[in-house]
């Protein structure tokens, strides 16, 4: 009887071990969360100063970490001070790209490192007459100083982005000027503007909301 019991016990332990091993093998390996800085993303525009604003938007993909000409595989787009997301509907802005993704933006207040997840956030999309990232000084991402004609990012504004294909990223805009100068001189303000530099973290895993590399 004891021998039979021991045999059943060993058999049970073996089956349990194999089952656990199978469960571990079935767990998909997650790709590493990516952290990087996008530098000098040019966002030219035509018009302004009382004239109608126009020109194509510069589209950016968090997956590739680069500007893209794709009509579908883009997440955010820049032109002058305006930022679009690939989700929602056209806003009525001249020459804006067609929204064909499910992108959105949640604007959080804090430090870049303190925003660690997209879980539970409410995401806004572009809509007729409205931007998910509002335009205008003190409204969305920047302050404009009319005395010095300079644009500076609002401190503590972190943008959590749901990408066009439902993944997640966060970004912090650092500068609107070429090479992100520490001091914006009159010459820089007049000649080297409309260049975005921003930190970002991108989670390439579908369904994963973590936004930290730690």
MDTraj code that builds the backbone (N, CA, C; nanometers):
import mdtraj as md
import numpy as np

residues = "UNK UNK UNK UNK UNK UNK UNK UNK UNK UNK UNK UNK UNK UNK UNK UNK UNK UNK UNK UNK UNK UNK UNK UNK UNK UNK UNK UNK UNK UNK UNK UNK UNK UNK UNK UNK UNK UNK UNK UNK UNK UNK UNK UNK UNK UNK UNK UNK UNK UNK UNK UNK UNK UNK UNK UNK UNK UNK UNK UNK UNK UNK UNK UNK UNK UNK UNK UNK UNK UNK UNK UNK UNK UNK UNK UNK UNK UNK UNK UNK UNK UNK UNK UNK UNK UNK UNK UNK UNK UNK UNK UNK UNK UNK UNK UNK UNK UNK UNK UNK UNK UNK UNK UNK UNK UNK UNK UNK UNK UNK UNK UNK UNK UNK UNK UNK UNK UNK UNK UNK UNK UNK UNK UNK UNK UNK UNK UNK UNK UNK UNK UNK UNK UNK UNK UNK UNK UNK UNK UNK UNK UNK UNK UNK UNK UNK UNK UNK UNK UNK UNK UNK UNK UNK UNK UNK UNK UNK UNK UNK UNK UNK UNK UNK UNK UNK UNK UNK UNK UNK UNK UNK UNK UNK UNK UNK UNK UNK UNK UNK UNK UNK UNK UNK UNK UNK UNK UNK UNK UNK UNK UNK UNK UNK UNK UNK UNK UNK UNK UNK UNK UNK UNK UNK UNK UNK UNK UNK UNK UNK UNK UNK UNK UNK".split()
xyz = np.array([
    [0.0833, -0.1219, 0.0000],
    [0.0000, 0.0000, 0.0000],
    [0.0861, 0.1259, 0.0000],
    [0.1935, 0.1228, 0.0870],
    [0.2806, 0.2402, 0.0941],
    [0.3507, 0.2627, -0.0391],
    [0.3935, 0.1510, -0.1013],
    [0.4620, 0.1632, -0.2303],
    [0.3694, 0.2228, -0.3359],
    [0.2437, 0.1765, -0.3368],
    [0.1455, 0.2301, -0.4316],
    [0.1215, 0.3781, -0.4076],
    [0.1117, 0.4169, -0.2819],
    [0.0895, 0.5570, -0.2474],
    [0.2052, 0.6451, -0.2945],
    [0.3266, 0.5935, -0.2736],
    [0.4441, 0.6696, -0.3166],
    [0.4463, 0.6850, -0.4675],
    [0.4077, 0.5788, -0.5379],
    [0.4048, 0.5858, -0.6831],
    [0.3042, 0.6893, -0.7323],
    [0.1843, 0.6899, -0.6707],
    [0.0827, 0.7900, -0.7065],
    [0.1326, 0.9308, -0.6762],
    [0.2029, 0.9479, -0.5621],
    [0.2553, 1.0788, -0.5249],
    [0.3583, 1.1275, -0.6257],
    [0.4488, 1.0379, -0.6642],
    [0.5499, 1.0748, -0.7624],
    [0.4867, 1.1087, -0.8971],
    [0.3854, 1.0297, -0.9354],
    [0.3162, 1.0542, -1.0610],
    [0.2464, 1.1893, -1.0593],
    [0.1829, 1.2228, -0.9471],
    [0.1141, 1.3518, -0.9334],
    [0.2136, 1.4676, -0.9447],
    [0.3275, 1.4541, -0.8765],
    [0.4283, 1.5603, -0.8804],
    [0.4831, 1.5776, -1.0207],
    [0.5009, 1.4661, -1.0928],
    [0.5510, 1.4738, -1.2291],
    [0.4523, 1.5448, -1.3206],
    [0.3243, 1.5090, -1.3095],
    [0.2204, 1.5739, -1.3908],
    [0.2130, 1.7229, -1.3600],
    [0.2200, 1.7577, -1.2304],
    [0.2140, 1.8989, -1.1913],
    [0.3327, 1.9762, -1.2465],
    [0.4525, 1.9142, -1.2422],
    [0.5729, 1.9796, -1.2931],
    [0.5616, 2.0050, -1.4430],
    [0.5138, 1.9027, -1.5165],
    [0.4984, 1.9168, -1.6611],
    [0.3961, 2.0255, -1.6937],
    [0.2856, 2.0306, -1.6170],
    [0.1817, 2.1316, -1.6400],
    [0.2369, 2.2710, -1.6183],
    [0.3143, 2.2868, -1.5092],
    [0.3742, 2.4177, -1.4810],
    [0.4710, 2.4570, -1.5908],
    [0.5502, 2.3601, -1.6383],
    [0.6453, 2.3879, -1.7452],
    [0.5731, 2.4307, -1.8720],
    [0.4603, 2.3622, -1.9019],
    [0.3818, 2.3982, -2.0206],
    [0.3269, 2.5386, -2.0081],
    [0.2788, 2.5758, -1.8854],
    [0.2252, 2.7106, -1.8636],
    [0.3322, 2.8144, -1.8870],
    [0.4546, 2.7857, -1.8383],
    [0.5626, 2.8813, -1.8567],
    [0.5976, 2.8960, -2.0042],
    [0.5967, 2.7835, -2.0759],
    [0.6289, 2.7885, -2.2179],
    [0.5238, 2.8651, -2.2958],
    [0.3972, 2.8631, -2.2480],
    [0.2883, 2.9304, -2.3180],
    [0.2872, 3.0805, -2.2937],
    [0.3637, 3.1281, -2.1948],
    [0.3658, 3.2712, -2.1645],
    [0.4489, 3.3442, -2.2695],
    [0.3888, 3.4367, -2.3414],
    [0.4635, 3.5048, -2.4475],
    [0.5725, 3.5953, -2.3898],
    [0.6833, 3.6016, -2.4574],
    [0.7896, 3.6933, -2.4178],
    [0.7513, 3.8341, -2.4600],
    [0.7647, 3.9295, -2.3675],
    [0.7307, 4.0673, -2.3971],
    [0.8530, 4.1402, -2.4510],
    [0.8296, 4.2223, -2.5513],
    [0.9372, 4.3065, -2.6039],
    [0.9697, 4.4155, -2.5026],
    [1.0917, 4.4614, -2.5050],
    [1.1349, 4.5631, -2.4092],
    [1.0640, 4.6962, -2.4347],
    [1.0260, 4.7633, -2.3268],
    [0.9712, 4.8986, -2.3371],
    [1.0847, 4.9913, -2.3798],
    [1.0577, 5.0765, -2.4774],
    [1.1627, 5.1582, -2.5377],
    [1.1582, 5.3014, -2.4846],
    [1.2750, 5.3585, -2.4610],
    [1.2887, 5.4963, -2.4162],
    [1.3872, 5.5687, -2.5067],
    [1.3479, 5.6866, -2.5552],
    [1.4357, 5.7569, -2.6483],
    [1.4008, 5.9065, -2.6506],
    [1.4778, 5.9803, -2.7269],
    [1.4526, 6.1225, -2.7500],
    [1.4434, 6.1462, -2.8993],
    [1.3364, 6.2096, -2.9428],
    [1.3214, 6.2507, -3.0823],
    [1.3697, 6.3949, -3.0927],
    [1.4642, 6.4188, -3.1809],
    [1.5265, 6.5511, -3.1903],
    [1.5002, 6.6155, -3.3258],
    [1.4738, 6.7444, -3.3210],
    [1.4607, 6.8262, -3.4412],
    [1.3584, 6.7714, -3.5404],
    [1.2404, 6.7372, -3.4888],
    [1.1296, 6.6987, -3.5771],
    [1.0718, 6.8268, -3.6359],
    [1.1012, 6.8483, -3.7617],
    [1.0662, 6.9757, -3.8246],
    [0.9163, 6.9837, -3.8508],
    [0.8584, 7.0998, -3.8207],
    [0.7139, 7.1185, -3.8351],
    [0.6833, 7.2494, -3.9075],
    [0.7258, 7.2606, -4.0325],
    [0.7055, 7.3869, -4.1044],
    [0.5592, 7.4124, -4.1369],
    [0.5284, 7.5384, -4.1612],
    [0.3947, 7.5756, -4.2043],
    [0.4049, 7.6952, -4.2970],
    [0.3013, 7.7183, -4.3728],
    [0.2914, 7.8380, -4.4543],
    [0.1913, 7.9321, -4.3886],
    [0.1971, 8.0580, -4.4263],
    [0.1027, 8.1564, -4.3731],
    [0.1361, 8.1978, -4.2319],
    [0.0343, 8.2357, -4.1566],
    [0.0532, 8.2912, -4.0235],
    [0.0621, 8.4425, -4.0298],
    [0.0743, 8.5076, -3.9144],
    [0.0800, 8.6536, -3.9077],
    [-0.0396, 8.7168, -3.9790],
    [-0.1569, 8.6610, -3.9510],
    [-0.2787, 8.7139, -4.0108],
    [-0.3189, 8.6470, -4.1406],
    [-0.2284, 8.5650, -4.1980],
    [-0.2587, 8.4938, -4.3222],
    [-0.3039, 8.3515, -4.2900],
    [-0.3836, 8.2895, -4.3780],
    [-0.4278, 8.1517, -4.3526],
    [-0.3087, 8.0569, -4.3381],
    [-0.3145, 7.9703, -4.2373],
    [-0.2069, 7.8748, -4.2116],
    [-0.2284, 7.7502, -4.2967],
    [-0.1214, 7.6976, -4.3543],
    [-0.1319, 7.5779, -4.4359],
    [-0.0025, 7.5005, -4.4373],
    [0.0034, 7.4049, -4.5292],
    [0.1207, 7.3197, -4.5411],
    [0.0952, 7.1818, -4.4833],
    [0.1661, 7.0806, -4.5324],
    [0.1465, 6.9429, -4.4829],
    [0.1977, 6.9262, -4.3409],
    [0.1385, 6.8314, -4.2697],
    [0.1824, 6.7982, -4.1346],
    [0.2966, 6.6961, -4.1408],
    [0.3880, 6.7062, -4.0443],
    [0.4951, 6.6078, -4.0284],
    [0.4445, 6.4978, -3.9373],
    [0.4370, 6.3754, -3.9900],
    [0.3811, 6.2631, -3.9143],
    [0.4930, 6.1819, -3.8480],
    [0.4638, 6.1354, -3.7261],
    [0.5641, 6.0640, -3.6468],
    [0.5062, 5.9319, -3.5973],
    [0.5911, 5.8277, -3.5994],
    [0.5523, 5.6944, -3.5512],
    [0.6356, 5.6594, -3.4289],
    [0.5695, 5.6241, -3.3179],
    [0.6432, 5.5799, -3.1997],
    [0.7052, 5.4422, -3.2218],
    [0.6437, 5.3612, -3.3054],
    [0.6966, 5.2269, -3.3309],
    [0.8355, 5.2332, -3.3946],
    [0.8514, 5.3223, -3.4922],
    [0.9797, 5.3352, -3.5598],
    [1.0679, 5.4425, -3.4984],
    [1.0075, 5.5314, -3.4202],
    [1.0835, 5.6414, -3.3616],
    [1.1291, 5.7422, -3.4641],
    [1.0506, 5.7587, -3.5710],
    [1.0938, 5.8441, -3.6813],
    [0.9734, 5.9056, -3.7524],
    [1.0040, 6.0064, -3.8326],
    [0.9042, 6.0676, -3.9191],
    [0.8643, 5.9668, -4.0262],
    [0.7376, 5.9696, -4.0663],
    [0.6887, 5.8760, -4.1674],
    [0.6010, 5.9474, -4.2701],
    [0.6038, 5.8955, -4.3920],
    [0.5145, 5.9449, -4.4972],
    [0.3903, 5.8572, -4.5108],
    [0.3801, 5.7537, -4.4275],
    [0.2673, 5.6620, -4.4369],
    [0.1354, 5.7347, -4.4101],
    [0.0344, 5.6984, -4.4849],
    [-0.0975, 5.7570, -4.4641],
    [-0.1717, 5.6910, -4.3490],
    [-0.1202, 5.5752, -4.3022],
    [-0.1908, 5.4999, -4.1981],
    [-0.1071, 5.4778, -4.0725],
    [0.0219, 5.4505, -4.0867],
    [0.1050, 5.4103, -3.9727],
    [0.1713, 5.5293, -3.9044],
    [0.0903, 5.6257, -3.8634],
    [0.1421, 5.7402, -3.7893],
    [0.0591, 5.7576, -3.6628],
    [0.1213, 5.8199, -3.5621],
    [0.0551, 5.8352, -3.4325],
    [0.0244, 5.9806, -3.3978],
    [0.1206, 6.0690, -3.4181],
    [0.1010, 6.2117, -3.3956],
    [0.1585, 6.2868, -3.5144],
    [0.1128, 6.4109, -3.5331],
    [0.1596, 6.4908, -3.6458],
    [0.1740, 6.6358, -3.6025],
    [0.2745, 6.7026, -3.6581],
    [0.3095, 6.8388, -3.6171],
    [0.3051, 6.9345, -3.7366],
    [0.2536, 7.0535, -3.7131],
    [0.2682, 7.1649, -3.8061],
    [0.2652, 7.2930, -3.7245],
    [0.3748, 7.3667, -3.7264],
    [0.3815, 7.4841, -3.6405],
    [0.3568, 7.4444, -3.4963],
    [0.2661, 7.5110, -3.4300],
    [0.2342, 7.4842, -3.2900],
    [0.1238, 7.3796, -3.2728],
    [0.0709, 7.3295, -3.3831],
    [-0.0416, 7.2359, -3.3782],
    [0.0064, 7.0909, -3.3774],
    [-0.0527, 7.0104, -3.2888],
    [-0.0226, 6.8672, -3.2819],
    [-0.1531, 6.7899, -3.3001],
    [-0.1519, 6.6947, -3.3920],
    [-0.2681, 6.6099, -3.4186],
    [-0.2417, 6.4684, -3.3693],
    [-0.3487, 6.3921, -3.3478],
    [-0.3370, 6.2494, -3.3181],
    [-0.4129, 6.1711, -3.4246],
    [-0.3674, 6.0486, -3.4480],
    [-0.4318, 5.9656, -3.5501],
    [-0.5490, 5.8890, -3.4897],
    [-0.6521, 5.9647, -3.4588],
    [-0.7736, 5.9071, -3.4044],
    [-0.8799, 6.0130, -3.3921],
    [-1.0031, 5.9763, -3.4160],
    [-1.1116, 6.0728, -3.4095],
    [-1.1540, 6.1155, -3.5480],
    [-1.1726, 6.2463, -3.5651],
    [-1.2227, 6.2993, -3.6913],
    [-1.1425, 6.4222, -3.7313],
    [-1.1562, 6.4617, -3.8561],
    [-1.0883, 6.5828, -3.9016],
    [-1.1411, 6.7026, -3.8236],
    [-1.0521, 6.7983, -3.7976],
    [-1.0881, 6.9138, -3.7156],
    [-1.1330, 7.0335, -3.7982],
    [-1.1052, 7.0269, -3.9281],
    [-1.1326, 7.1421, -4.0132],
    [-1.0081, 7.2232, -4.0407],
    [-0.8923, 7.1744, -3.9947],
    [-0.7647, 7.2401, -4.0189],
    [-0.7192, 7.2134, -4.1614],
    [-0.6673, 7.3163, -4.2284],
    [-0.6254, 7.3015, -4.3674],
    [-0.5161, 7.1967, -4.3816],
    [-0.5310, 7.1123, -4.4821],
    [-0.4307, 7.0124, -4.5223],
    [-0.3973, 6.9091, -4.4143],
    [-0.4897, 6.8877, -4.3209],
    [-0.4637, 6.7866, -4.2180],
    [-0.4770, 6.6463, -4.2754],
    [-0.4011, 6.5498, -4.2220],
    [-0.4119, 6.4120, -4.2709],
    [-0.5416, 6.3469, -4.2248],
    [-0.5839, 6.2453, -4.2982],
    [-0.7028, 6.1693, -4.2631],
    [-0.6757, 6.0850, -4.1387],
    [-0.7699, 6.0820, -4.0444],
    [-0.7568, 5.9944, -3.9278],
    [-0.8062, 5.8554, -3.9661],
    [-0.7191, 5.7576, -3.9543],
    [-0.7589, 5.6208, -3.9864],
    [-0.7167, 5.5232, -3.8772],
    [-0.6756, 5.5757, -3.7605],
    [-0.6377, 5.4909, -3.6482],
    [-0.7292, 5.5126, -3.5300],
    [-0.6921, 5.4540, -3.4183],
    [-0.7707, 5.4681, -3.2952],
    [-0.6894, 5.5419, -3.1888],
    [-0.6070, 5.6367, -3.2337],
    [-0.5211, 5.7094, -3.1414],
    [-0.5979, 5.8053, -3.0524],
    [-0.5339, 5.8435, -2.9439],
    [-0.5905, 5.9398, -2.8506],
    [-0.4819, 5.9893, -2.7569],
    [-0.5159, 6.0905, -2.6778],
    [-0.4186, 6.1505, -2.5862],
    [-0.4836, 6.1764, -2.4511],
    [-0.4105, 6.1431, -2.3448],
    [-0.4476, 6.1826, -2.2083],
    [-0.3381, 6.2760, -2.1588],
    [-0.3757, 6.3942, -2.1125],
    [-0.2780, 6.4931, -2.0657],
    [-0.2679, 6.4821, -1.9144],
    [-0.1494, 6.4444, -1.8670],
    [-0.1243, 6.4261, -1.7253],
    [-0.0315, 6.5357, -1.6737],
    [-0.0424, 6.5646, -1.5450],
    [0.0450, 6.6618, -1.4804],
    [0.1370, 6.5893, -1.3833],
    [0.2656, 6.6132, -1.3977],
    [0.3631, 6.5467, -1.3118],
    [0.4992, 6.5487, -1.3768],
    [0.5890, 6.4643, -1.3295],
    [0.7182, 6.4487, -1.3945],
    [0.7097, 6.3351, -1.4948],
    [0.8066, 6.3307, -1.5844],
    [0.8067, 6.2262, -1.6864],
    [0.8159, 6.0883, -1.6229],
    [0.8961, 6.0761, -1.5180],
    [0.9124, 5.9465, -1.4525],
    [0.7934, 5.9086, -1.3656],
    [0.7156, 6.0076, -1.3201],
    [0.6039, 5.9761, -1.2308],
    [0.4847, 5.9162, -1.3042],
    [0.4763, 5.9370, -1.4343],
    [0.3686, 5.8780, -1.5142],
    [0.4181, 5.7415, -1.5608],
    [0.3678, 5.6355, -1.4997],
    [0.4222, 5.5016, -1.5217],
    [0.3289, 5.4066, -1.5961],
    [0.2042, 5.4476, -1.6196],
    [0.1107, 5.3556, -1.6834],
    [-0.0006, 5.4327, -1.7536],
    [-0.0550, 5.3710, -1.8570],
    [-0.1718, 5.4262, -1.9262],
    [-0.3011, 5.3679, -1.8732],
    [-0.2907, 5.2784, -1.7770],
    [-0.4080, 5.2095, -1.7252],
    [-0.5042, 5.3064, -1.6573],
    [-0.6307, 5.3006, -1.6945],
    [-0.7348, 5.3808, -1.6304],
    [-0.7452, 5.5240, -1.6783],
    [-0.6637, 5.5656, -1.7741],
    [-0.6684, 5.7037, -1.8222],
    [-0.7793, 5.7216, -1.9258],
    [-0.8307, 5.8430, -1.9336],
    [-0.9327, 5.8768, -2.0329],
    [-0.8647, 5.9472, -2.1500],
    [-0.8857, 5.8949, -2.2695],
    [-0.8163, 5.9460, -2.3873],
    [-0.9108, 6.0289, -2.4740],
    [-0.8633, 6.1475, -2.5119],
    [-0.9379, 6.2340, -2.6026],
    [-0.8866, 6.2150, -2.7446],
    [-0.9757, 6.2346, -2.8403],
    [-0.9392, 6.2274, -2.9807],
    [-0.9686, 6.3602, -3.0481],
    [-0.9048, 6.3834, -3.1622],
    [-0.9373, 6.5016, -3.2411],
    [-1.0828, 6.4924, -3.2868],
    [-1.1461, 6.6089, -3.2994],
    [-1.2868, 6.6126, -3.3387],
    [-1.3118, 6.7385, -3.4209],
    [-1.4274, 6.7468, -3.4794],
    [-1.4641, 6.8629, -3.5597],
    [-1.4519, 6.9900, -3.4760],
    [-1.3564, 7.0756, -3.5128],
    [-1.3381, 7.2015, -3.4429],
    [-1.2627, 7.1930, -3.3123],
    [-1.2083, 7.0766, -3.2788],
    [-1.1396, 7.0613, -3.1501],
    [-1.0211, 6.9666, -3.1627],
    [-0.9116, 7.0011, -3.0944],
    [-0.7926, 6.9171, -3.0921],
    [-0.7820, 6.8440, -2.9593],
    [-0.7351, 6.7199, -2.9636],
    [-0.7129, 6.6451, -2.8400],
    [-0.6065, 6.7142, -2.7547],
    [-0.5048, 6.7710, -2.8189],
    [-0.4062, 6.8560, -2.7518],
    [-0.4413, 6.9990, -2.7891],
    [-0.5063, 7.0732, -2.6987],
    [-0.5587, 7.2056, -2.7337],
    [-0.4490, 7.3004, -2.7826],
    [-0.4865, 7.3878, -2.8740],
    [-0.3951, 7.4898, -2.9226],
    [-0.4055, 7.6162, -2.8387],
    [-0.3159, 7.7100, -2.8643],
    [-0.3181, 7.8368, -2.7930],
    [-0.2282, 7.8377, -2.6705],
    [-0.1745, 7.9538, -2.6404],
    [-0.0854, 7.9681, -2.5257],
    [-0.1572, 7.9347, -2.3956],
    [-0.0897, 7.8591, -2.3089],
    [-0.1394, 7.8183, -2.1763],
    [-0.2541, 7.7181, -2.1818],
    [-0.2874, 7.6685, -2.2991],
    [-0.4015, 7.5769, -2.3111],
    [-0.3614, 7.4307, -2.3224],
    [-0.2586, 7.4037, -2.3996],
    [-0.2224, 7.2655, -2.4275],
    [-0.0826, 7.2315, -2.3838],
    [0.0150, 7.2571, -2.4709],
    [0.1514, 7.2145, -2.4404],
    [0.2509, 7.3292, -2.4247],
    [0.2127, 7.4534, -2.4605],
    [0.3133, 7.5592, -2.4615],
    [0.2624, 7.6911, -2.4029],
    [0.3611, 7.7739, -2.3677],
    [0.3388, 7.9144, -2.3336],
    [0.4054, 8.0007, -2.4399],
    [0.3402, 8.1106, -2.4764],
    [0.3984, 8.2047, -2.5720],
    [0.4217, 8.3377, -2.5030],
    [0.5436, 8.3877, -2.5136],
    [0.5792, 8.5162, -2.4544],
    [0.5819, 8.6213, -2.5642],
    [0.4825, 8.7116, -2.5699],
    [0.4763, 8.8101, -2.6786],
    [0.5858, 8.9156, -2.6700],
    [0.6465, 8.9303, -2.5529],
    [0.7536, 9.0290, -2.5385],
    [0.8820, 8.9813, -2.6060],
    [0.9078, 8.8506, -2.5975],
    [1.0300, 8.7950, -2.6562],
    [1.0022, 8.7089, -2.7788],
    [0.8738, 8.6898, -2.8101],
    [0.8318, 8.6085, -2.9244],
    [0.8844, 8.4649, -2.9134],
    [0.8819, 8.4114, -2.7920],
    [0.9345, 8.2769, -2.7694],
    [0.8255, 8.1811, -2.7226],
    [0.8453, 8.0549, -2.7576],
    [0.7543, 7.9467, -2.7209],
    [0.8287, 7.8509, -2.6282],
    [0.7703, 7.8214, -2.5135],
    [0.8314, 7.7269, -2.4201],
    [0.7275, 7.6246, -2.3753],
    [0.7667, 7.4974, -2.3651],
    [0.6730, 7.3947, -2.3181],
    [0.6266, 7.4225, -2.1754],
    [0.5017, 7.3940, -2.1467],
    [0.4488, 7.4086, -2.0112],
    [0.5111, 7.3013, -1.9223],
    [0.5761, 7.3396, -1.8144],
    [0.6396, 7.2389, -1.7279],
    [0.5367, 7.1429, -1.6691],
    [0.5747, 7.0166, -1.6610],
    [0.4899, 6.9170, -1.5960],
    [0.3780, 6.8621, -1.6809],
    [0.3750, 6.8947, -1.8105],
    [0.2721, 6.8410, -1.8997],
    [0.3253, 6.7136, -1.9677],
    [0.2671, 6.6021, -1.9324],
    [0.3063, 6.4740, -1.9891],
    [0.1905, 6.4217, -2.0737],
    [0.2195, 6.3842, -2.1963],
    [0.1163, 6.3397, -2.2893],
    [0.1250, 6.1879, -2.3057],
    [0.0229, 6.1197, -2.2576],
    [0.0141, 5.9746, -2.2756],
    [-0.0648, 5.9506, -2.4033],
    [-0.0031, 5.8814, -2.4952],
    [-0.0610, 5.8632, -2.6282],
    [-0.1040, 5.7188, -2.6491],
    [-0.2287, 5.7009, -2.6886],
    [-0.2705, 5.5718, -2.7421],
    [-0.2406, 5.5766, -2.8916],
    [-0.1571, 5.4869, -2.9399],
    [-0.1130, 5.4939, -3.0780],
    [-0.2242, 5.4541, -3.1749],
    [-0.1965, 5.4686, -3.3018],
    [-0.2986, 5.4407, -3.4032],
    [-0.3462, 5.2967, -3.3978],
    [-0.2579, 5.2038, -3.3495],
    [-0.2949, 5.0624, -3.3435],
    [-0.3164, 5.0136, -3.2005],
    [-0.3442, 5.1072, -3.1081],
    [-0.3876, 5.0684, -2.9747],
    [-0.2784, 5.0360, -2.8751],
    [-0.1544, 5.0714, -2.9034],
    [-0.0473, 5.0553, -2.8058],
    [-0.0297, 5.1880, -2.7312],
    [0.0703, 5.1959, -2.6431],
    [0.0789, 5.3148, -2.5577],
    [0.2194, 5.3730, -2.5544],
    [0.2234, 5.5058, -2.5443],
    [0.3484, 5.5790, -2.5315],
    [0.3232, 5.6998, -2.4424],
    [0.4307, 5.7581, -2.3918],
    [0.4209, 5.8867, -2.3229],
    [0.5293, 5.9770, -2.3794],
    [0.5027, 6.1073, -2.3794],
    [0.5999, 6.2014, -2.4338],
    [0.6011, 6.3296, -2.3512],
    [0.7181, 6.3914, -2.3475],
    [0.7368, 6.5203, -2.2810],
    [0.8108, 6.6111, -2.3780],
    [0.7457, 6.7185, -2.4196],
    [0.8069, 6.8099, -2.5156],
    [0.9114, 6.8954, -2.4435],
    [1.0310, 6.8970, -2.4986],
    [1.1424, 6.9687, -2.4364],
    [1.1698, 7.1036, -2.5003],
    [1.1503, 7.1114, -2.6315],
    [1.1874, 7.2350, -2.7001],
    [1.1146, 7.2473, -2.8327],
    [1.0997, 7.3733, -2.8772],
    [1.0382, 7.4058, -3.0054],
    [1.1421, 7.4642, -3.1007],
    [1.2682, 7.4570, -3.0588],
    [1.3748, 7.5215, -3.1354],
    [1.4837, 7.4213, -3.1740],
    [1.5480, 7.4472, -3.2865],
    [1.6498, 7.3567, -3.3405],
    [1.7604, 7.3311, -3.2398],
    [1.7908, 7.2037, -3.2212],
    [1.8958, 7.1570, -3.1304],
    [1.8651, 7.1854, -2.9829],
    [1.7408, 7.2197, -2.9519],
    [1.6960, 7.2380, -2.8132],
    [1.7919, 7.3231, -2.7309],
    [1.8105, 7.4500, -2.7675],
    [1.9057, 7.5344, -2.6952],
    [1.8598, 7.5631, -2.5532],
    [1.9542, 7.5770, -2.4617],
    [1.9207, 7.6081, -2.3227],
    [1.8754, 7.7525, -2.3083],
    [1.9216, 7.8384, -2.3983],
    [1.8807, 7.9793, -2.3988],
    [1.8309, 8.0149, -2.5377],
    [1.7155, 8.0786, -2.5436],
    [1.6566, 8.1144, -2.6728],
    [1.6902, 8.2604, -2.7016],
    [1.7864, 8.2817, -2.7881],
    [1.8251, 8.4176, -2.8248],
    [1.7271, 8.4733, -2.9281],
    [1.7394, 8.6011, -2.9544],
    [1.6525, 8.6644, -3.0538],
    [1.6731, 8.6021, -3.1910],
    [1.7982, 8.5693, -3.2232],
    [1.8273, 8.5076, -3.3522],
    [1.7633, 8.3700, -3.3638],
    [1.7735, 8.2911, -3.2568],
    [1.7124, 8.1582, -3.2574],
    [1.5604, 8.1697, -3.2689],
    [1.5015, 8.2615, -3.1924],
    [1.3567, 8.2789, -3.1938],
    [1.3057, 8.3197, -3.3311],
    [1.3909, 8.3879, -3.4086],
    [1.3502, 8.4377, -3.5397],
    [1.3758, 8.3394, -3.6522],
    [1.4741, 8.2491, -3.6330],
    [1.5177, 8.1660, -3.7452],
    [1.5127, 8.0154, -3.7215],
    [1.5257, 7.9712, -3.5993],
    [1.5403, 7.8283, -3.5738],
    [1.4233, 7.7698, -3.4965],
    [1.3022, 7.8109, -3.5280],
    [1.1841, 7.7600, -3.4593],
    [1.1125, 7.6555, -3.5451],
    [1.0101, 7.5926, -3.4831],
    [0.9339, 7.4833, -3.5452],
    [1.0168, 7.3558, -3.5601],
    [1.0966, 7.3283, -3.4587],
    [1.1703, 7.2022, -3.4493],
    [1.1409, 7.1402, -3.3134],
    [1.0661, 7.0306, -3.3114],
    [1.0287, 6.9669, -3.1847],
    [1.1370, 6.8702, -3.1382],
    [1.1676, 6.8789, -3.0093],
    [1.2475, 6.7773, -2.9424],
    [1.1674, 6.7280, -2.8234],
    [1.1536, 6.5954, -2.8105],
    [1.0751, 6.5425, -2.6989],
    [1.1294, 6.4066, -2.6558],
    [1.1180, 6.3829, -2.5252],
    [1.1451, 6.2504, -2.4707],
    [1.0207, 6.1641, -2.4878],
    [1.0403, 6.0350, -2.5093],
    [0.9246, 5.9466, -2.5141],
    [0.9612, 5.8064, -2.4667],
    [0.8594, 5.7374, -2.4194],
    [0.8675, 5.5961, -2.3846],
    [0.7559, 5.5269, -2.4599],
    [0.7883, 5.4136, -2.5227],
    [0.6908, 5.3416, -2.6053],
    [0.6872, 5.1951, -2.5652],
    [0.5663, 5.1458, -2.5392],
    [0.5481, 5.0042, -2.5069],
    [0.4956, 4.9325, -2.6315],
    [0.5775, 4.8461, -2.6933],
    [0.5378, 4.7824, -2.8188],
    [0.4483, 4.6596, -2.8026],
    [0.4122, 4.6288, -2.6790],
    [0.3355, 4.5075, -2.6527],
    [0.1853, 4.5368, -2.6481],
    [0.1127, 4.4682, -2.7315],
    [-0.0333, 4.4890, -2.7389],
    [-0.0981, 4.4548, -2.6068],
    [-0.1836, 4.5462, -2.5592],
    [-0.2559, 4.5235, -2.4335],
    [-0.1784, 4.5587, -2.3102],
    [-0.0514, 4.5958, -2.3225],
    [0.0318, 4.6320, -2.2082],
    [0.0315, 4.7835, -2.1888],
    [0.0087, 4.8285, -2.0663],
    [-0.0049, 4.9715, -2.0396],
    [0.1141, 5.0311, -1.9642],
    [0.2111, 4.9488, -1.9297],
    [0.3270, 4.9983, -1.8554],
    [0.4064, 5.0991, -1.9388],
    [0.4466, 5.2106, -1.8752],
    [0.5221, 5.3137, -1.9445],
    [0.6503, 5.3471, -1.8691],
    [0.7185, 5.2453, -1.8244],
    [0.8461, 5.2624, -1.7582],
    [0.9396, 5.1531, -1.8049],
    [1.0673, 5.1825, -1.8118],
    [1.1663, 5.0852, -1.8560],
    [1.2252, 5.0084, -1.7394],
    [1.1864, 5.0437, -1.6177],
    [1.2430, 4.9772, -1.4997],
    [1.1685, 4.8467, -1.4706],
])
top = md.Topology()
chain = top.add_chain()
for i, resn in enumerate(residues, 1):
    res = top.add_residue(resn, chain, resSeq=i)
    for name in ("N", "CA", "C"):
        top.add_atom(name, md.element.get_by_symbol(name[0]), res)
traj = md.Trajectory(xyz[None], top)
